[in-house]
């Protein structure tokens, strides 16, 4: 080996060693200043983008608020700042692992994951690498058994069971079990992870509570299907129809065809479709969704008597023009729900930084803090324990009001989620 080649190899080995030593460490930009990298695995160009674009905006806006010392109750140590690095998965599962690797290479030791499919895929890898995954959409495999995925929403299988529990309670309160008998229910769903989880939750609940519901059937459709003549015909006369899929395409296209055919069932879902209210109602019209029901964990735009909701809404109008902010409000829950979850997640990150110091912050430090992190959010306790990896245990019920063209809270405050 000649001298020049030896020198090149030596330089390469030194650089490799330095990269290994610095991998995942807090980023030092200048003397006395430390930057904590937060990865964000989002969908900027895939089917989830209409809801996730405002969610990503909310994350960056809230980080700016925290860095400026303006977020209530959140205080970074002096000389420390947060920085978000985004990665677009394009809603393509083949990009989940490369995205995770890329964000780690950039120094992230905590990674926000907007997709439960991505969080499930990365769960074992994150445990191996001691990287905390902060999941925004939640499935049971993410949180059971508890590991390195921390979920900031309820598993959708549990959320749909809460929705059905509330429907049964109202049916009973109105005396309908005695007058008209059990309500009939059907599910129309896409064969994506979200659709499959929701279908399973509804079917299991109705099997356990066969005295409360008559489950007519489940009707699967491939992701992206736009016409539903067969599914519409089978569900025309049910009392309730669950529509379950990522994004707003299934509910908007199905309900337009369903109402045109004279469908009578009340549509319900968990949280997903409230992030696409603007898209859905622009496509099919508010009358198609009048009376629709969904459960929600992080409030709604009109609940401004909740300080947490008011703060996120104020941030939206502070960092964006009124025209753009009005569009995000019309669009649905993306900015508010995503922002609220991410703000709570950022609170837990800052708590860990303050506990160990910025120089010592890493995935393990976050894990150690998060498993005992609990805080009040609008009167509901949110957080984690050594045996619990889902932050949310209570939700509200919203009704879509066609006259008001808004979602109205109709539950009497928070309702505890059933875990059966």
C-alpha positions in Angstrom: 0.0 0.0 0.0 1.6 3.4 -1.0 1.9 6.4 1.3 -1.0 8.3 -0.3 -3.3 5.4 0.1 -2.3 4.9 3.7 -3.1 8.5 4.4 -6.5 8.3 2.8 -7.3 5.2 4.8 -6.2 6.7 8.0 -8.3 9.8 7.4 -11.3 7.6 6.6 -10.9 5.6 9.8 -10.6 8.8 11.9 -13.8 10.2 10.3 -15.6 6.9 10.8 -14.6 6.9 14.5 -15.7 10.5 15.0 -19.0 9.7 13.3 -19.5 6.7 15.6 -18.7 8.7 18.7 -21.1 11.5 17.7 -23.9 9.4 16.4 -27.1 10.5 18.1 -25.4 13.0 20.4 -26.8 16.5 20.9 -25.6 18.8 18.1 -23.2 21.5 19.1 -23.4 24.5 16.7 -21.2 26.9 18.6 -19.4 27.2 21.9 -21.9 27.1 24.8 -24.9 26.2 22.6 -26.5 22.8 22.3 -29.1 21.7 19.8 -31.4 18.7 20.4 -32.5 17.0 17.2 -36.0 15.7 16.9 -36.8 13.5 13.9 -40.2 13.8 12.2 -41.3 10.9 10.0 -44.2 12.4 8.2 -46.1 12.0 4.9 -45.6 15.2 2.9 -46.7 13.8 -0.5 -48.7 10.6 0.0 -52.4 10.0 0.8 -52.1 11.4 4.3 -50.5 14.7 3.3 -53.7 16.9 3.5 -53.9 16.4 7.2 -50.2 16.0 7.9 -49.0 19.2 6.2 -50.7 21.3 8.9 -49.5 18.9 11.6 -45.9 19.4 10.4 -46.4 23.1 10.4 -47.7 22.9 14.0 -44.6 21.0 15.1 -42.2 23.6 13.7 -44.3 26.5 15.1 -44.4 25.0 18.5 -40.7 24.3 18.5 -40.2 28.0 17.6 -42.4 28.9 20.6 -40.4 26.7 22.9 -37.0 28.0 21.7 -38.3 31.5 22.2 -39.4 30.7 25.8 -43.0 31.5 25.0 -44.7 28.1 25.5 -46.5 28.1 28.8 -44.9 25.8 31.4 -42.1 24.6 29.1 -38.6 26.0 29.8 -35.4 24.8 28.1 -32.1 25.2 29.9 -30.2 28.3 28.9 -28.1 27.8 25.7 -30.3 24.8 24.5 -32.6 24.7 21.5 -34.7 22.2 19.7 -34.5 21.5 16.0 -36.8 19.4 13.9 -35.6 17.4 10.9 -38.4 16.1 8.6 -38.4 13.0 6.5 -41.1 12.3 3.9 -42.2 8.6 3.9 -44.6 9.4 1.0 -46.8 6.9 2.9 -44.6 4.1 1.4 -43.8 1.4 3.9 -40.5 0.7 2.1 -39.3 4.1 3.2 -40.0 3.6 7.0 -36.6 2.0 7.8 -34.5 4.2 5.5 -36.2 7.2 7.0 -35.5 6.1 10.5 -31.8 5.4 9.6 -31.5 8.8 7.9 -32.9 10.7 10.9 -30.6 8.8 13.3 -27.7 9.7 11.0 -28.7 13.4 11.4 -28.6 13.0 15.2 -32.1 12.2 16.3 -32.6 10.2 19.4 -36.3 10.8 19.6 -38.4 10.4 16.4 -42.0 11.5 15.9 -43.9 8.9 13.8 -47.2 9.9 12.4 -48.1 6.4 11.1 -48.9 3.5 13.3 -47.6 1.2 10.5 -44.2 3.0 10.7 -44.2 2.8 14.5 -45.0 -0.9 14.5 -42.2 -1.5 11.9 -39.7 0.4 13.9 -40.6 -0.9 17.4 -38.0 -3.7 17.7 -35.3 -1.7 15.9 -35.9 1.3 18.2 -35.5 -0.9 21.3 -32.2 -2.3 19.9 -30.9 1.2 19.2 -32.3 2.9 22.3 -34.2 5.4 20.2 -37.6 6.6 21.4 -40.4 6.6 18.8 -43.2 9.1 19.6 -46.2 7.7 17.8 -49.1 10.0 16.8 -51.5 7.3 15.4 -51.8 4.3 17.6 -52.3 0.6 17.3 -52.2 -2.1 20.0 -49.0 -3.7 18.8 -47.2 -0.4 19.3 -48.0 -0.3 23.0 -48.3 -4.0 23.9 -46.0 -5.2 25.1 -44.6 -1.9 26.3 -41.3 -0.9 24.8 -39.6 2.1 23.1 -42.7 3.4 21.3 -44.6 6.0 23.2 -48.1 6.7 21.8 -49.8 10.0 22.1 -53.2 8.9 21.1 -55.4 5.9 22.1 -55.1 2.6 20.1 -57.9 2.9 17.5 -59.3 -0.5 18.4 -60.0 0.9 21.9 -61.3 4.2 20.6 -63.9 2.5 18.4 -65.1 0.5 21.4 -65.6 3.7 23.3 -67.6 5.0 20.4 -69.8 1.9 20.4 -70.1 2.0 24.2 -71.4 5.6 24.0 -73.9 4.7 21.3 -75.2 1.8 23.4 -75.5 4.1 26.4 -77.6 6.6 24.4 -79.7 3.9 22.8 -80.5 2.7 26.3 -81.1 6.2 27.7 -83.7 6.8 25.0 -85.4 3.5 25.7 -84.8 2.2 22.2 -83.8 -1.3 23.3 -87.4 -1.7 24.5 -89.1 0.0 21.5 -87.0 -0.9 18.4 -84.5 -3.5 19.6 -80.8 -3.6 19.1 -79.1 -1.2 16.6 -77.6 -2.7 13.5 -74.0 -1.9 12.6 -71.8 -2.6 9.6 -68.2 -1.6 8.7 -66.9 -0.6 5.3 -63.1 -0.4 5.4 -59.9 -0.2 3.4 -57.4 -3.0 3.9 -54.8 -0.7 5.3 -53.7 -1.0 9.0 -56.0 1.7 10.2 -59.0 0.2 8.5 -58.2 -3.4 9.7 -57.8 -2.2 13.3 -61.1 -0.3 13.3 -63.0 -3.2 11.8 -61.5 -5.6 14.3 -62.4 -3.2 17.2 -66.1 -2.9 16.1 -66.5 -6.6 15.4 -64.9 -7.7 18.7 -67.0 -5.2 20.7 -70.2 -6.4 19.1 -69.3 -10.1 19.7 -68.7 -9.4 23.4 -71.8 -7.2 23.7 -74.2 -9.2 21.5 -77.1 -8.0 23.7 -76.3 -4.4 22.6 -75.7 -4.6 18.9 -76.5 -6.7 15.8 -73.3 -6.7 13.7 -74.5 -7.1 10.1 -71.1 -7.5 8.6 -67.7 -6.1 7.5 -67.0 -5.2 3.9 -63.4 -4.8 2.8 -62.2 -2.7 -0.1 -58.7 -2.3 -1.5 -56.9 1.0 -0.7 -57.9 3.7 -3.1 -61.3 2.2 -4.2 -63.6 5.0 -5.3 -66.9 3.3 -6.2 -69.0 1.4 -3.6 -72.2 0.2 -5.2 -72.0 -3.3 -3.6 -71.0 -2.0 -0.2 -73.8 0.7 -0.4 -76.4 -1.9 -1.2 -75.5 -4.1 1.7 -75.6 -1.2 4.3 -78.5 0.9 3.1 -80.7 0.2 6.1 -78.3 -0.3 9.0 -78.6 2.1 11.9 -74.8 2.8 12.0 -72.1 2.4 9.4 -68.4 2.6 10.3 -66.1 3.9 7.6 -62.5 3.0 8.3 -59.4 4.0 6.4 -56.5 6.4 6.3 -57.4 9.8 4.8 -60.6 11.3 3.6 -61.1 9.5 0.3 -63.2 6.5 1.6 -65.7 8.5 3.7 -66.2 11.3 1.1 -66.7 9.0 -1.9 -68.7 6.4 0.0 -71.1 8.8 1.8 -71.8 10.7 -1.4 -72.9 7.5 -3.1 -74.6 6.2 0.1 -76.8 9.3 0.5 -77.6 9.4 -3.2 -78.9 5.8 -2.9 -81.0 6.7 0.1 -78.8 5.3 2.8 -80.2 5.7 6.3 -77.2 4.8 8.6 -75.4 7.2 10.8 -71.7 7.3 10.0 -69.2 7.0 12.8 -65.4 6.6 13.2 -62.7 7.3 15.7 -60.4 10.3 15.2 -58.9 10.0 11.7 -61.6 11.6 9.6 -61.9 14.8 11.7 -58.5 15.7 10.3 -60.0 15.8 6.8 -63.3 17.7 7.5 -62.7 20.3 4.9 -61.8 17.8 2.2 -64.6 15.5 3.0 -67.4 18.1 3.2 -66.1 20.0 0.1 -66.4 16.7 -1.8 -69.7 15.3 -0.6 -71.3 18.3 1.1 -72.2 18.8 4.8 -75.7 17.2 4.5 -74.0 13.9 3.7 -72.3 14.0 7.1 -74.9 15.6 9.3 -75.2 13.6 12.5 -71.9 11.8 12.0 -70.2 10.8 15.2 -66.5 10.5 16.2 -64.5 10.3 19.4 -61.7 12.8 19.9 -58.8 12.9 22.4 -57.4 16.4 21.9 -60.4 18.7 21.8 -61.8 20.7 18.9 -61.4 24.2 17.5 -64.5 25.7 19.2 -63.5 24.5 22.7 -61.5 27.6 23.3 -62.5 27.7 27.0 -59.9 25.0 27.3 -56.6 26.9 27.7 -54.6 24.1 25.9 -56.9 24.4 22.8 -56.8 28.2 22.8 -53.0 28.2 23.0 -52.5 26.0 19.9 -55.1 28.0 18.0 -53.4 31.2 19.0 -50.1 29.8 17.8 -51.6 29.0 14.4 -52.8 32.6 13.9 -49.5 34.0 15.2 -47.3 32.1 12.7 -49.6 32.1 9.7 -51.7 34.6 7.7 -55.3 34.8 8.6 -56.3 33.3 5.3 -53.9 30.3 5.7 -54.9 29.8 9.4 -58.6 29.9 8.4 -57.9 27.2 5.8 -56.2 25.0 8.4 -59.2 25.4 10.8 -61.6 24.5 8.0 -59.4 21.6 6.9 -60.0 19.8 10.3 -58.0 18.5 13.2 -54.6 18.3 11.6 -53.0 21.4 13.1 -54.9 21.4 16.4 -54.9 17.6 17.1 -51.4 17.1 15.7 -50.2 20.2 17.5 -51.7 19.3 20.8 -50.2 15.8 20.7 -46.8 17.1 19.6 -46.8 19.8 22.2 -47.4 17.2 24.9 -44.6 15.1 23.4 -42.3 18.1 23.3 -43.1 18.8 27.0 -41.9 15.3 27.8 -38.7 15.8 25.8 -37.9 19.1 27.6 -38.7 17.4 30.9 -36.0 14.8 30.1 -33.5 17.4 29.0 -34.0 19.3 32.3 -33.6 16.1 34.3 -30.3 15.0 32.9 -28.9 18.1 31.2 -28.6 18.7 27.4 -25.1 17.2 27.2 -26.4 13.9 28.5 -29.7 13.8 26.7 -30.3 10.8 24.5 -32.9 8.1 23.8 -32.2 6.4 27.1 -32.6 9.7 29.0 -35.9 10.3 27.3 -37.1 6.7 28.1 -36.2 7.0 31.8 -38.2 10.3 32.1 -41.1 9.3 29.9 -42.0 6.1 31.7 -42.9 8.2 34.8 -44.2 11.3 33.0 -47.8 12.3 33.7 -49.5 15.7 33.4 -52.9 17.3 33.2 -54.3 18.3 29.9 -57.7 20.1 29.9 -58.8 18.2 33.0 -57.6 14.7 31.8 -54.4 13.1 33.1 -52.1 12.2 30.2 -48.8 10.3 30.3 -47.0 7.0 30.8 -46.0 4.5 33.4 -43.4 1.7 33.4 -46.2 -0.6 32.2 -48.2 1.8 30.0 -47.1 3.3 26.7 -50.2 5.2 25.6 -50.7 8.7 26.9 -54.5 9.0 26.3 -57.1 7.2 28.4 -60.0 9.5 28.0 -61.8 11.0 25.0 -64.9 13.1 24.1 -67.7 12.5 21.6 -68.3 15.0 18.7 -71.2 15.2 16.4 -70.9 16.7 12.9 -73.6 19.4 12.6 -74.6 20.1 9.0 -76.5 23.4 9.9 -73.6 24.8 11.9 -71.0 23.2 9.5 -69.0 22.4 12.6 -68.3 19.6 15.1 -70.1 19.9 18.4 -69.1 18.1 21.7 -72.1 16.1 22.8 -70.6 13.9 25.5 -70.7 15.1 29.1 -67.0 15.8 29.3 -64.3 13.1 29.2 -65.1 9.4 28.8 -62.8 6.6 29.9 -61.7 4.3 27.1 -62.6 0.5 27.5 -59.6 -1.8 27.1 -61.5 -5.0 26.5 
